């Protein structure tokens, strides 16, 4: 059987158009197809399966390799990006006792991504629209009420608004060797920069619930100190974004009937609410 037989037609057409050679197996996610390839160098071909992916693709191009993987070729529905070849991994680092260092790397990556660029912004999802699933589900689930109210307040008083990755965590910042730590797979949002740090507080647990770390006693407080020092975000303000974010993430998991993911979010939510006294 030909190696391309199991590859969707849309992906095959890009292999031909961009003169790419297969270098691994096709990976399929709900939102995209991913395929390791070669051209002049090692790369990843990413092809959208949903329209929501397009904002992330536009933002990757806008960053132009500064803080994020370099885009080697693009179309409205696809990206060819440089492939991470380094051996380091932020989740493994966190699990092995270096969570503070992993958190610092995530904060530095966010800082690089948030630097203002003198060029027109791509199309991005407004943060207000991104939170709609929380607002809708909170009407039927009382455990989301505080998060929804907190999110509405934060969204009405946003500051330092700019492009956001939207999914900045241990699995989406990779080791690119000499190029350092770089981001991949942004959602492509527009809103207050503080939101981009909230994902740090729920991972890597959401990627691997069998290895709890973010939910361990004292871990949220330790991460809060680091984010406050490196990002200059006042602790109580950051905690409110954590409350809002964990509610949104829990709403997504609840919508997918994923009790494990929702439980992780709600546990961190409860800790953050406790620190805020709400």
N, C-alpha and C positions, 0 to 999 in steps of 0.2 A: 504494500500500500504506500502511496506517495506521502511524504511527510506533511504536505499541505492539505491532505484530504479532510482533516478535522478542523482546519482553520477557516473561519467565516469568510465569505466572499469579500466583505469590506476590508478585512485585514489583508487578504491576499493581494488585493488591488494596490494597497500601499506598499507591500513588499516589492512589487514590481516597479511602481512609480518612483520610489525612493532608492531603488537598487540595493535592497537589504538582503542579507543572508541569515537564515535561521541559526540561532545559537542557544536553543533551549525549548522548553515546552510551553504551550499556551496556558495562561492562567485566566480564569473567568471570575469576575466579581459582579455583583448586582449592577454596578455602574459602568464597567469597562472591560475590555479585553487587554491583557498585558502579554507581551511577547519579547523575550530576549533576542536581540539581533546583533549583527555586525555590519558596519559599513567601513569607514576609515578607522573606527574605534568601536569599543563595546557600547551598546546602547539598549534602550528599552523602547519598544513601540507601544504606545497606549492609545486605544481607540475607544471613543465614547459609545456607550449603549443607552445613555439617557441624555436629555438636553441639559440637565443641571450641571453636567461635567464641563460645559463650554466656558463658564466663567472662570473655573480653575485653570483651564488651558490658556485663556487670555492673560491671566495673572502671571503664570509661569513665563510667558513671553515678555511681559512688562518688566519682570524682575531682571531679565537678561543675564541670568547666571550669577547674580550678586546675592548670596544668601540662599539660593535655590539651585537645583540642578540646571545645567545649561540646556536650552532647547536647540536641537540640531536641525529640525525641520518641523513644519506644522501645516495643518489644514484646519478648517472650522471644527472638525470632529476628531482630530488626531494630533498626537505629539510624538516626536522622536526626541528622547532626552538621553543625556549621558548616563551611563550606568555606574552605580556605586560599586567600587571594588575593594574598599577598605575592610579590615577584619573586625573593627570595633563595632559595638552595638549598644545603644543607650539602655535598652531594657535589661540586657545582661549586666551592664554596668550597675544599674540600680539594684538588681537582685543580689549582686555580689558585694553590697555594702558601700557602693559609691553613688548612692542616690543624690547626694548633695551636688556632686560633680555633674551628673547627668542633668540635673535641674539647671545648673549654671549654663551648660551648653545649650539647652533649650531656650533659656532667656537671652543668650547672646545671639542665637539664630533669629529669634523674634525681633531683637533690636535691629539687626541687619535688614530684615524684611520690611521693617517699618520706616526705614530712612526715606525721606521725601525724594522723589525723582522729578526732574523737570521735563515731564512728558505727559501726554493725555492718558487718563486712566482707561483701562478696558471696561467692558460691561461687567458689573459685579452685583451679587445679591445683597440688597439692603438687609442690615441686621434685624430690623423690625420684622421683615417678612420671614426671616429664618426662624424666628421665635413663634410663629403662628401655631405650630403643632402643640407647643406647651399651653398657649392660651386656650386652644380648643379643648384639649384633653383635661385641663384643670377644672373645667366646668363639671366634670363627671368623676374626678378623683381628688378627694380632699388633700391627699398627701402632696399634691402639686400646687396647692393654693398659694402658699408662701412664696414659692419660686416664681409663680406667675406674677404676683403683686410686685415682687422685687424686680423682676425683669421689666415690667411696665415702667416703674420708676426710673431705672437705669437708662432705659431706651429714650425716655423723655428728656433726659439731661445729659446726653452723651457729650464727651469732650475728646480732644485729640483724635478726631475722626480721620480714618484713612483706610487703605486696602488691608484686608486681613486674610491670613491663611485659612483660619476657620477650623483646622483640624491638626493643630500643632502639638504632637506628642511623640513619645519615644520611638514609635514605628515609622514616623514620617519625617524624621531627621536622621540622615544616614551618613556614614563615613565614606567620603569620596577621596580618601588618600591625601595626596598633596594639596587638593583643593579644600580640604577640611570638612567640617560638618555642614551639610546642605539639606534644605527642605525639599520634599516632594509632595505630590497629591494634595494641593490646596483645594478648598471649596470655592474660594474666590468671593469674599464677602466685603462689605463696606460698613464700617462702624467704629466704635471706640476701641483703641488698641488694647485696652485692658482685657477685653474678651479673649484675645489670642493666648493669654497666659492661663486661662481657666482650665483648659484641657490638661495641663501639666498635673493638676491635682487629682485626676481620676485615672491616671495611667502609671505603669503599664497594666494595671488590673483589668481594664476593659478589654485589652487584647488577649490576656491570659488569666481568667478568673481563678484558676487553680493555684496561682502563686500570689497571694495577697501581699500588697506593699502599701499602696496609697491609703488603705483603710486601717493600717496599723496605728496604734496609739502614738501620738506625737509627730507623725509624719506630715500631716497637713500643716501643723504649726512650723515645722522645720522648713518646708517648702515656702510657706508664707513669708518667712524671714528672708529667704534668698530672693524671692521675687520682689519683695519690698526694697531690698538693697540694690539689686541690679536693674530693676525696671522703674524704680522711683514711684511705685504705686502704693498709696496709703493702705495699710493692712485691712482696715474695715471696708474700704471701697473694694479691694480685691476679693474679700470674703463675700461681698454681695454679688459680685460677678460669678463666684463659685456657686453660690446658692441658685442663681439664675441658670447657669450652665448645667448643673447637675439635674435640675428640674427638666430642662429641655432634653437632655440626653436620656433621662429616665422615661420621658414621654415617648421618645422614639422606640426605646426598648419595649415599653408597654404596648405600643401599637403593633410591635412584631411578636408579642406574647413571649418575650424573653425575660423571664423573671430574674435570672441570674444577673444580667447586665443592669436591670433596673434596681436591684437590691444594692449593688455596689454604689451606684449613683446616689441612692437615697441614704445610704450610710454616711457618705461623705457630706451630703447635704445636711444631715442631722448634726454632724460635728461642726460644720460651718455655722449653722444657725445657733448652736450652743455657744460658740465663741462670740457671736454677735448679740446674744441674749434675746433672740426673737423666736 
